[in-house]
Amino acid sequence: MTYQPSPLRLQREAARRRVSRQSTLVALISTIAIASVLVIVVTGAPGFKLVRQSFFSWHYAVSAFPHVLSGLWLNLRVMVIAEIFVLILGLLIALARTSHSPILYPIRLMATIYTDIFRGLPLLLVLFLVGLGVPGLQISWITNSAVVLGTTSLVLTYSAYVAEVIRAGIEAVNPAQRMAGRALGLTQSQTQSYVVLPQALRKVAPPLLNDLVSLQKDSGLISVLGAIDAIRSAGIETAQSFNFTPYVVAGALFVALTIPLTRFTDWLTRKQDRARVQQGQW
Amino acid sequence: MVAMTKTMLEVKNLRKSYGADLVLHDISVALAEHEVKVLVGASGSGKSTLLRAINLLEGIDDGQVLLDGQDITAVKVNPDEIRSQIGSVFQSFNLFPHLNVLQNITLAPRKVHGVAKEEAEAHAMQMLERFGLADKAKQYPDLLSGGQQQRVAILRAVITKPKVLLLDEVTSALDPILIAEVLALISELKAEGMTMMIATHEMGFAKRVADQVLFLHHGQIVEAGSAKEILENPKTPELQNFLSALREAGRL
């Protein structure tokens, strides 16, 4: 016999459709209302015309775009290289901080001091200290390239953050997992690399990616040392025209660059949440 | 019963405390090769601590544990090497959630015993087939039933042919049907001659597999005997109380 949906089911489905239509309508109305208020407030502002000319001029956007874009190529390279070093250094620091071996005590202590300092120090200060202080030492074999020193500053600061995220992940792995690894005869370090770390990194992937998004955006700060990146290029354009549109262009390009990673982070978080609900661990 | 010749595991005057709390007083117990001893007793009686002390997951205050004649509680002993000769299975399975069944089972053979990947996997597949789990080889633990997870955990512990297998309340987290699956596997291991020390609440199972049942109470072995003796003729008031509590809970 073929299945006939009961009147009860039809009724329930109709009610759900009604509620869903209502939600869409409410969302639409509220969006339009808020957008209208924003438009009215901004366009009605006394200085609106001037701001539009100096920040959102199509003419200057088009003429600055190629320069800003070529500057962005530098940001892109800095981001990728910094991300690689940050992940490696962050992982090593996290491992040092979570180890219990007495031989590693001095390293553990150094790692703790390192994370304390570089998490607390504003990135701008690190940039000045490294970017201007290191060349000031006049050591012949150390570069005074703004790009290299700027990237180093990013790595120093972000490794401290990433190390703490990874450490939190390591400590969030159920101790029974470590015990099970040791019970099989795995050594401390085998247990760490085959049992604990893979689980820890999965757990912290979303916050880790979040830090990388932040790093990408902060790569623009190396411009303070004089590296010709997207922001510096925009500054040069602005200095010629006294129009700030090139900065907005650079900002838009940065946003475009980080969006894929933020979307990926969201997607990963949702996927993990779903898996947890399915396993009943919510 | 296989002829009992050599002593595989010997615990001598073991003593363990957590601060002022004495959890194991002067425990002595010997396990011959192929012998199965079952530890019973209320929660907190020291069963788990004893098992964890035997596989060196728990330090001890005094006494000795000898595995196949070697004092494994001696200072110079490498605990990793000892643990690789002892199988352990826990109440909460503790499978590695990021590895599939096959990877879970082959991790120790490959990393601890240096078996090549292909060889380890072929051996693991044989075991999985024998115990009706071959179709789960590529699945992750989360997708298995509790009984399947625990059977995989037991295979993971025995694939390296340990000298002794320690089972700590391995059915306590399972419902009756799943318990039966797990107990069938353990009975099969006994038939193959596996030397085992089992902590359990399943008295019926104790009856089936135990060569000897030990009743632990407040960290002491209060009574020892065949399952029949322990269940039908308890001598001490402690054991009598324990059995009547089990009976009231409908677990006997």
Interface residues (C-beta under 8 A of the other chain):
Chain A: A176 Q177 M179 A180 G181 R182 A183 L184 G185 L186 T187 Q190 Y194 V195 P198 Q199 R202 A275 Q278 Q279
Chain B: N55 L57 D80 E81 R83 S84 Q85 I86 S88 F90 S92 N94 L95 F96 P97 H98 L107 A108 K111 V112 D142 R156 A157 T160
